[in-house]
Amino acid sequence: MDNNDGWTTVKKKPRAPKSAAPRRPANPSIPHSTSTSATQKRHYGGQNRNTSSDFDVRRLDDDDGTYRIKKVSPSKGKAIAQARQRKGLTQKQLANQIQEQISVVQSFENGRAVPNQKVLAKMRKVLGGGF
């Protein structure tokens, strides 16, 4: 069909409905079965379930709910502060030299820090050990 402005109208043919007949397998040597395949029921299959929950429940029942986080001892904190003062460094200067925040140095000296071996190693290197 030609319109007056030079364009040609193209119509798309409707698709034929898909048939309900089973498809043939791609490989003709494989036998084709029209019956549904049998599946096996697995114990806890397809479920996000932990099978060893008895141990976890027992451990939770025995738990008294009190926890202690290991912290730097006050004596070690005083030793770090004394070593820093012997070197003539402020907390800010020490923090800059070990590339940590000032609050990290303060928490180590006050005994509130959780021991971090990397930070302690940096402090030993700058302060010369001895704490």
Disulfide bonds with the S-S distance in Angstrom:
none
